[in-house]
């Protein structure tokens, strides 16, 4: 690559555009590449059996000698959860605040990362120098402490990446945003703003966490039995509210869930949670206390609370069973597409006799993302020349574009980008100038990237129409049938009620084997393909279904 190819400033999204999660943004300043966040995304409904989705970093691997570092805005997994994969192939320094780095290290250990990684702790006063730019930070208000925005200072002006943010006017000291510093950055000149779009469809302001703290405390005092609180593992602000309310109502707290335990212990050890030691009890000791003295703080796999709550209601959870008289506080909004699961879970909770605290009476949850007026405030503080909405599905990005126009940014100075789009900032123009490789890497168990579209298609077929296994044993000498054919059905039809159809299918297989056995030379692949084709047509005519057909042929 010639040096002229790397002149100027470019912005590329490798994740986080057109989706919620998987945030990863590339800022190129001449020869330098600065990587902002490295998040994962929970799988969509059609991604059967997938545990998590991370960005495709092919472009970074092709240019790894140019990458100056990875700058993580905060400790949520949609911003740092892909690091175990990224650092394996891209051994570059990671920059983050004290709590963020501590959560990253425990997450890497949990993910089995055994490579080498360099971590540099920063705070909002840090200023880092690189060959083509300097990098500084500003404190933001989010649902987790130590959240920062990132500023890349170039000769043409600053590139500002907000990370997740809101403006809570009643935020406690640990969560206060540096509004004055944001205004100073704007006065110095912002070339381009990349701003959080998650709440762009909501008018007005996001309600204050102070309201949530008050209402959780009131709900605790009103409850007569045990209290079960379901929240996201990484919402440290909410966890603090629960401990405060438990102390005020003289209850003990048992923490349930691997992700929650990890985040809670890390935040507690570093002083980001204030909890009296005698307030905490192990989950196996809750039976030793009266019901009105107990709070169970719970989350589930990857910090998502609703599935764990459903298990408790169904009495399939290993540690907690919800019973009559319990009060359940769901202090979390459902994940993308999870509204139906939440609705069914609430129904189950009422069936077992629990009281579910809804937002109609008590406000027990608010989002960590700013609404339209807060997004306008960020735009006005930064006063950018160009604007790129980030973090969200297309509808969020589109809504944020409208907010930007209302705040005074010209339409031609705003770009809504897709993953992989290269946005070039040149002179007085912002424009798309190409595309790089971007997409999804699927994680299934310990496998990373070994499940692709073909495997997902097979899983979808299996879930819809089931599978048929055809087993035939052939004589080694003359290729005649030695045993079988036997047809095994799983998820297709109940064999005992379809004996006639299965007998016909067996006869079809026998005829195909006899016909192929007399051919010279004998071809295994032709035999298997003819079996699949004939059975596919036969079963579709009979059932209008297309099961997956797996022929297994053995020789004796």
C-alpha positions, 0 to 999 in steps of 0.5 A, spaced: 500 500 500 502 506 498 502 512 503 498 516 499 492 511 500 492 513 508 492 520 507 486 524 511 481 522 516 476 516 515 471 513 520 469 506 519 464 502 523 465 494 524 459 494 528 454 497 532 450 500 526 444 497 524 444 493 530 444 494 538 451 492 541 457 489 538 460 496 538 466 497 534 469 504 530 475 505 527 478 512 526 484 513 521 488 519 521 493 518 516 497 512 518 494 511 525 488 507 526 485 508 533 480 503 535 474 505 539 470 499 543 470 492 542 463 489 544 459 483 543 452 482 541 447 477 544 444 473 538 438 474 534 432 469 535 434 466 528 441 464 531 439 458 533 444 455 539 449 461 538 452 464 545 454 471 542 456 475 536 462 479 535 465 483 529 469 481 523 476 484 524 479 482 518 480 489 516 484 490 522 488 484 521 490 486 514 492 493 517 494 491 524 501 494 524 497 501 523 493 500 530 495 504 535 491 502 541 483 500 543 480 505 547 474 502 551 469 507 553 466 503 559 465 496 562 459 493 559 459 487 554 456 491 548 463 495 548 468 490 551 465 483 550 469 481 544 476 483 547 478 476 548 477 474 540 480 481 538 486 481 542 488 474 540 489 476 533 491 484 534 496 484 540 495 492 541 495 496 548 488 497 551 486 503 554 480 504 559 479 507 566 480 503 573 473 499 573 473 498 566 480 495 566 478 491 572 472 488 568 475 487 562 481 483 566 475 478 569 472 477 563 478 475 559 479 470 565 472 468 564 473 467 557 479 463 557 484 468 554 491 466 555 495 471 550 499 477 552 495 483 553 498 490 555 493 495 559 494 502 560 489 505 565 487 512 564 482 517 567 478 523 564 484 528 565 489 523 561 492 526 555 496 520 550 500 522 544 501 518 538 504 520 531 498 523 528 494 525 533 493 526 541 487 522 545 483 525 551 477 523 555 471 526 558 467 523 564 460 521 562 453 519 565 451 512 564 449 506 568 456 504 570 461 508 573 468 510 570 464 511 563 468 516 558 467 519 552 474 519 547 476 525 543 481 524 538 485 531 536 487 532 529 490 538 525 483 539 522 479 538 529 477 533 534 473 527 532 469 526 538 466 519 540 461 519 546 460 512 548 453 511 552 451 517 555 445 521 558 445 527 562 442 526 569 441 532 573 441 529 580 447 524 578 451 522 584 458 524 585 460 517 582 456 518 575 457 526 574 458 528 567 464 533 565 459 538 562 464 544 562 469 540 559 465 538 553 463 545 552 471 546 552 472 541 547 466 544 543 469 551 543 476 548 541 473 545 535 469 539 533 470 536 526 466 530 527 461 527 533 459 520 533 454 520 538 449 514 542 443 513 538 440 508 542 434 513 545 433 517 539 426 515 538 424 517 545 422 525 546 424 529 552 429 527 557 430 520 561 428 520 568 433 521 573 436 515 577 434 519 583 426 517 582 428 510 581 432 510 588 426 513 591 421 508 588 425 502 589 426 504 597 418 505 597 417 498 594 421 494 599 418 498 605 411 496 602 413 488 601 411 483 606 415 477 604 421 476 600 423 480 594 426 478 588 430 483 584 432 482 577 437 487 573 442 487 568 449 484 571 453 491 569 448 496 571 452 498 578 447 504 579 441 499 580 445 494 584 447 500 589 440 502 589 438 495 591 443 495 597 441 502 599 433 500 599 435 493 603 439 497 608 433 502 609 428 496 610 433 492 614 433 486 609 439 481 607 441 481 600 443 474 597 447 475 590 445 470 584 448 469 577 455 468 575 455 475 571 452 479 577 457 476 582 463 477 577 461 485 576 459 486 584 465 483 587 469 487 582 466 494 583 465 492 591 473 491 591 475 497 587 470 502 592 465 503 586 459 500 590 458 502 598 455 496 601 456 494 609 459 487 609 453 484 614 448 486 609 450 480 604 449 473 605 450 467 601 444 464 597 444 457 601 443 461 608 436 465 606 432 459 609 435 461 616 431 468 615 424 470 615 421 472 608 421 479 610 428 480 611 430 477 605 432 480 598 435 476 592 438 480 587 439 476 581 441 475 573 442 470 568 446 468 563 451 473 560 448 478 565 441 478 562 435 477 568 429 475 564 431 468 563 433 466 570 427 469 573 423 465 568 427 459 571 425 461 578 418 461 576 418 454 573 422 451 579 427 449 574 433 454 577 438 451 581 438 456 587 431 460 588 424 458 587 419 463 587 413 462 591 406 465 593 408 472 597 414 473 594 415 480 591 418 481 584 422 487 581 424 487 574 429 493 574 430 491 566 428 493 560 427 487 555 432 486 550 431 486 542 425 482 541 425 479 548 418 483 549 414 476 548 419 473 553 418 478 558 410 478 558 410 470 559 415 471 565 410 476 568 404 471 567 408 465 570 410 469 576 403 471 577 401 464 576 405 462 582 402 467 587 408 472 586 406 480 586 410 483 580 412 490 581 410 494 575 412 501 573 405 503 573 406 504 581 413 504 582 419 506 577 424 501 578 428 502 572 430 507 567 435 506 561 442 508 561 441 512 554 439 519 553 433 521 550 432 527 544 433 533 549 439 530 552 442 528 545 441 535 543 444 538 549 450 533 547 450 536 540 450 543 542 455 542 547 460 539 542 457 544 536 460 539 531 461 540 523 460 533 521 455 528 525 455 521 525 449 517 529 452 511 532 449 505 536 443 503 534 438 500 529 437 504 523 431 507 526 435 509 531 440 512 527 435 515 522 431 518 529 438 521 531 439 524 524 432 528 525 434 530 532 441 533 529 437 537 524 433 540 529 439 542 533 442 546 527 446 541 523 446 541 516 443 535 512 449 534 508 453 534 514 450 528 517 451 521 514 448 514 516 453 509 515 452 501 515 457 496 517 463 497 513 462 503 510 468 508 509 466 515 511 471 520 509 472 527 512 475 532 507 475 539 507 468 541 507 465 535 505 463 528 509 462 522 504 462 515 503 468 513 499 468 505 499 467 499 503 471 494 508 469 487 510 465 487 516 460 482 519 458 477 524 463 472 527 458 467 531 461 464 538 458 457 539 461 454 546 468 454 545 468 455 537 469 462 535 467 463 527 466 455 526 459 456 525 456 460 519 450 461 515 450 454 512 450 451 519 445 456 521 441 454 515 441 447 517 439 448 525 433 452 522 431 446 518 432 441 523 428 446 528 422 446 522 422 439 519 426 435 523 431 429 521 431 422 518 436 418 518 437 412 513 441 406 515 443 401 510 448 395 510 451 392 504 454 386 502 462 388 500 462 383 494 456 384 490 453 391 494 446 387 495 443 389 502 445 385 508 441 389 513 436 394 513 434 399 510 432 402 517 429 409 517 429 413 524 425 419 525 427 425 530 422 431 530 419 429 523 413 424 524 411 420 530 413 413 527 408 409 530 402 413 527 406 413 520 407 406 519 405 405 512 408 411 510 415 409 513 414 402 509 413 405 503 419 410 504 423 403 506 421 400 499 423 406 495 430 406 499 431 398 497 429 399 490 435 405 489 440 400 493 438 395 488 439 399 482 445 402 484 448 395 486 448 393 479 452 399 476 459 399 475 463 402 477 459 403 484 459 410 486 457 412 494 455 419 493 450 417 487 447 412 491 446 417 497 444 423 493 439 419 489 436 417 496 436 424 498 432 426 492 427 420 492 425 421 499 425 429 499 420 428 493 416 422 497 415 426 504 414 432 501 408 429 497 405 426 503 406 431 508 408 438 505 415 438 509 422 437 508 426 434 513 433 433 513 435 426 510 442 423 512 443 416 509 448 412 513 451 406 508 456 401 511 459 395 508 460 388 511 
